Amino acid sequence: MDAGKIILIALNVISFLLFGLDKRYAKTDHDRIPEKTLWFSALLFAGPGAYLGMKVFHHKTKKTKFRYGMPLLILIQMAALVYLYGRGVLTW
């Protein structure tokens, strides 16, 4: 497995875990992870990890910007990956 795949997987795992951690913080009296941080983690081609974290941890699923924004972000990221692959920039 090349470094690009490992980095992509790692970013998705981190984003997934951030949603889980923020959910835990939401249930306790602890400082929360800012929404900007959650979005930034997802923007780093980790939309699928973030969305999976939303679903698994039942976190941010009622917030409109996450409910509809995250799937839209994933579609944009997938389109970008397909485009880059088609241009020969990415290889799998």
Steps between C-alpha positions, in 0.01 A plus 500: 500500500645834401531807721207682339256224591634478853464876546145496362401216733667671797317828433167318484571314824594826673184671378289204614662507843454877535124457460502224760708706740278804461194285566662376821581859596139599428380246756743614768599834642797543271612760247364415156683463172408805288283434196766672290744228602253225411441656158871558443574136572233398248629744238834317492343233277361335814131558433419128508666460842315803633167379365555153643584662834177698485300184442680266741507749788164663415671837513409818311239307302223751573706804405403597146847609395641161601201292390507633144842660482701189577346285223547793261863530605551129437354531150730794426801312635414189298462709185837663568666161550348363178612812313854480637516129424378562145768766450769260615578701813393211724568134452343218698 
